[in-house]
Amino acid sequence: MDALKKTVSNTMFTTGASLVILAVFFKIIDGDIIYIRTVFEIFGANIVINFGILLIHKFESRYIILEYLLDIGLIIIVLVVSGAIFNWYSAISVWLLIAMAVVIYLFVIITSITKIRKDTKEINELLQKRKEKKTDTAS
């Protein structure tokens, strides 16, 4: 259940990050409008990506780089296919779409690593306090 909860959370996060990066891109190129259907198309693509990543991570590899490459490969395949299905290429080039995907993926990885480090620090501090409390009561 935790994996499903995390996947839904990641889907929402990546969808939000995708929309922000897309909005920045459109602002840079003086784009006029982002259609509401595009929001749902991006959401759908992110659902496929995040559940695909969940499936990839079910088959753990000893090589973390391989897992990252599989993640990036899945993301690129889903976005290229989604771009063709939803006609995104009339507004954005395939290379820019791939670049945006890599930026979003790196952002998510960095955010995850930061959260894991913070959680690890908190757990270690709690363990240290518990150890000190046990030592004090044993004396």
Stockholm file with secondary structure:
# STOCKHOLM 1.0

chainA/1-139         MDALKKTVSNTMFTTGASLVILAVFFKIIDGDIIYIRTVFEIFGANIVINFGILLIHKFESRYIILEYLLDIGLIIIVLVVSGAIFNWYSAISVWLLIAMAVVIYLFVIITSITKIRKDTKEINELLQKRKEKKTDTAS
#=GR chainA/1-139 SS CHHHHHHHHHHHHHHHHHHHHHHHHHHHTTCCCCCHHHHHHHHHHHHHHHHHHHHHHHSCCSCHHHHHHHHHHHHHHHHHHHHHHTTGGGTSCHHHHHHHHHHHHHHHHHHHHHHHHHHHHHHHHHHHHHHHHHHHHHC
#=GC SS_cons         CHHHHHHHHHHHHHHHHHHHHHHHHHHHTTCCCCCHHHHHHHHHHHHHHHHHHHHHHHSCCSCHHHHHHHHHHHHHHHHHHHHHHTTGGGTSCHHHHHHHHHHHHHHHHHHHHHHHHHHHHHHHHHHHHHHHHHHHHHC
//
